[in-house]
Amino acid sequence: MSLTSLVNHQIRLASRPVGLPNDSNWSHTTEGVTEPAEGGVLVKTLALSLDPAMRGWMNEGKSYIPPVGIGEVMRAGGVGKVIASKNPKFAVGDHVSAGLGVQEYMLIPEGEIKRSGLVKIDLRAGTLTQWLNVLGMPGMTGYFGLMDVGMPQVGETVVVSGAAGAVGQTVGQMAKIKGCRVVGIAGGAAKCDWVVKELGFDACIDYKAGPGAVRDGLKAHCPKGVDVYFDNVGGEILDTVLARINRKARIIICGAISQYNNTTPVQGPKNYLSLLVNRARMEGIVVFDYADRYHLAVAEMAGYLKDGRMKSKEDVVTGLNTFPDTLLKLFKGENFGKLVLQVAAD
Ligand SMILES: NC(=O)c1ccc[n+]([C@@H]2O[C@H](COP(=O)([O-])OP(=O)(O)OC[C@H]3O[C@@H](n4cnc5c(N)ncnc54)[C@H](OP(=O)(O)O)[C@@H]3O)[C@@H](O)[C@H]2O)c1
């Protein structure tokens, strides 16, 4: 089939949501596909990473990355296959990862290659979906947030929220490998069972189990207090953990998913004076700051995947057109593992 006969289905941001996104925030469009010019590459999207951060990119306003413009193809990281190349570094058939957007094909001109993050991926190190999870952006977030900011020491207690999610599963497993006691916080018995029985966490607190569940769980499972808290959710859970930190604790502010769809101001930590009393530190991270060291984390964690010390769970939903509904799974706690949208078969 000639490239020019291909049709590129795309999903674009039509308007900015208030609260949870809905169908009116999206438009479905089609475009033709064109051959790359000299130095460019044409990639067929195989799978996309659906991330909580997408909700932030839909908002107007300053952040660590500009918002997606109205009418633009929605930003998304993904993995795909090169189907045409005029660049000697990429051959037809190569598997790659890049900011592909919520669309079936992405034409990357030479001048955009660096900005798109286009890199080859090696399927001997991990499967396509693992390259969106432990070996991809969430895995890099968990790895560098924990290791560089959390600096876990053998025997310390590490608590991680969003424990059964993409970032959380890497954090907890890395902390176990580094010799820590690891306590997860997740929504529901099934997720808690999984992180303990399958991933080897020491305990997991079901924050949906009832009022006081997190406070009581921390008391029971962190008898020596909390040395490192990796926060994926913010809100009340952050406050509850702050009440149990140790002297010189490190709190990694990775995300605050409980606040992303707020229509009222973000709930900040009420217990922040616990940082003062405990001479503790709270520090935000943005994964892209570690891009020049991703290869080191990938090599280390690919080794753990191979020798069985790490597992990687993805929740795969099929079909580009399901994107608007599938994205919402993240905010309803309906994803179990890294949420991936499969767009085409390899
Ligand atoms: N700073 C960075 O560079 C960076 C990079 C990647 C991700 N992040 C952040 O890391 C966090 C986790 O991302 P992820 O990709 O790994 O997502 P994820 O954990 O795979 O999925 C989101 C999970 O959040 C939980 N959740 C949703 N609403 C919640 C609420 N109101 N209270 C508590 N938990 C809630 C749900 O799990 P339960 O069923 O357990 O509730 C849901 O499954 C997000 O905050 C994200 O923005 C930051």
The ligand as a Gaussian input file, in Angstrom:
#p B3LYP/6-31G(d) Opt

LIG

0 1
 N        6.631000      14.546000      38.058000
 C        6.741000      13.817000      36.964000
 O        7.658000      13.971000      36.168000
 C        5.708000      12.761000      36.742000
 C        5.849000      11.818000      35.706000
 C        4.890000      10.810000      35.588000
 C        3.804000      10.775000      36.465000
 N        3.703000      11.731000      37.420000
 C        2.606000      11.700000      38.388000
 O        2.668000      10.475000      39.083000
 C        1.371000      10.106000      39.524000
 C        1.079000       8.673000      39.103000
 O        1.045000       8.615000      37.692000
 P        0.895000       7.212000      36.952000
 O        1.135000       7.444000      35.520000
 O        1.702000       6.212000      37.669000
 O       -0.650000       6.917000      37.147000
 P       -1.290000       5.577000      37.759000
 O       -0.897000       5.513000      39.195000
 O       -0.960000       4.440000      36.877000
 O       -2.841000       5.847000      37.615000
 C       -3.482000       6.800000      38.369000
 C       -3.966000       6.203000      39.694000
 O       -4.170000       7.261000      40.629000
 C       -5.044000       6.826000      41.623000
 N       -6.012000       7.879000      41.945000
 C       -6.902000       8.457000      41.110000
 N       -7.635000       9.382000      41.786000
 C       -7.174000       9.365000      43.062000
 C       -7.514000      10.074000      44.245000
 N       -8.488000      11.006000      44.235000
 N       -6.850000       9.809000      45.390000
 C       -5.879000       8.872000      45.418000
 N       -5.499000       8.159000      44.336000
 C       -6.148000       8.407000      43.175000
 C       -5.790000       5.605000      41.069000
 O       -5.313000       4.457000      41.762000
 P       -6.119000       3.896000      43.064000
 O       -7.049000       2.867000      42.522000
 O       -5.016000       3.371000      43.898000
 O       -6.862000       5.066000      43.646000
 C       -5.338000       5.543000      39.625000
 O       -5.278000       4.233000      39.146000
 C        0.415000      11.133000      38.952000
 O        0.148000      12.099000      39.931000
 C        1.208000      11.733000      37.813000
 O        0.794000      13.032000      37.480000
 C        4.622000      12.708000      37.577000

